[in-house]
Amino acid sequence: MALTRTIKTTRDDHLVAALAALAITIHIAESALPSPLPGIKPGLANVVTLLVLCRYGWRMAVWVTLLRVLVGSILIGTFLSPTFFLSASGAIASILVLGMLYAFSYKKSPGGPQLRSSWAIGPLGLGLAAAMAHMSGQFWVAYTLFVPHPGILTLFPVLLALASVLGIVSGLLTRTVLTRLNSDPVNH
Amino acid sequence: MPTSLPKLRISSWITKGDVVLLGFAIAILSGVFMTFWHNDGHGAEVVVYVEGKRWARLDLFQNQELHVHGALGSSHIRVLNGQVRFIDSPCPNKLCVHTGWLSQGGENATCLPNRVSVQILQSDPRFDSINF
């Protein structure tokens, strides 16, 4: 009598695990970087989310992002602390916005997502929108849950502007990586 | 190795959609700046109280020097570029002078011996009073 049960894993499961591991590594490395302003991070881990979104679609991107936030916080030791809730709310907000833009811009094809039209949002726009949504979601939670003082609202425009710039940078990085991956002989 | 990994080809670094989105982002950013930063300055006012009564209500951006006569003598108050402070006071411990510049809504400096105080008005006061 076998008491163990094997769980059948699909190819997608393995991909999610590998990509989430990559995102978690970047997430942790990034958390060690000093930041000039609290709440401002380069958001390099989000490059993985954007990359997964552009290559494997939204569902996979949701998995990778949520796993990154969960496992990343457990490894750093901030799980269920305010930092975790800020990070999670930002991630959820950005993944929702990405979902909408993705539905508008990309269509499924056997070879992966394809642009719907020339009006589709590219990596730059996705990075920008994701960063702005992340900052807004995070700020909304920070304001309503942790520091409901009107004083911190004056910080919001500055943080949102900085986040936008960093979002564009992460979008451009994503495009560079995408182009490199496409020209990688292993993937041909 | 699985046959072919999905590929997405994006010819240029910015698409037409990105330009539209960038426009939206700039609109949102300016909206946010206007919403949260617009009353950072103009329209701000300061109230001067003497003997518990409102003595004057002044524009914080109209620079001026005031000499207010209280119980002990003349308190010297300066309004400069959206800030206000006590410069000199006839009181013994000069707590009001040491309070320094005030610029945020609700901030106040009080000279109890001379019975003069200044408080910056705010549109939506969160507290009736603050005790230390």
Interface residues (C-beta under 8 A of the other chain):
Chain A: R11 C54 R55 Y56 L101 S105 Y106 G111 G112 P113 Q114 L115 S118 W119 A120 I121 G122 P123 L124 G125 L128 A129 M132 H149 P150 G151 L153 T154 F156 P157 L160 A161 S164 L172 R175 L178 T179 L181 N182 V186 N187 H188
Chain B: M1 P2 S4 L5 P6 K7 L8 R9 I10 S12 W13 I14 T15 K16 G17 D18 V20 L21 L22 A25 I28 L29 V32 F33 F36 W37 D40 Q104 D124 R126
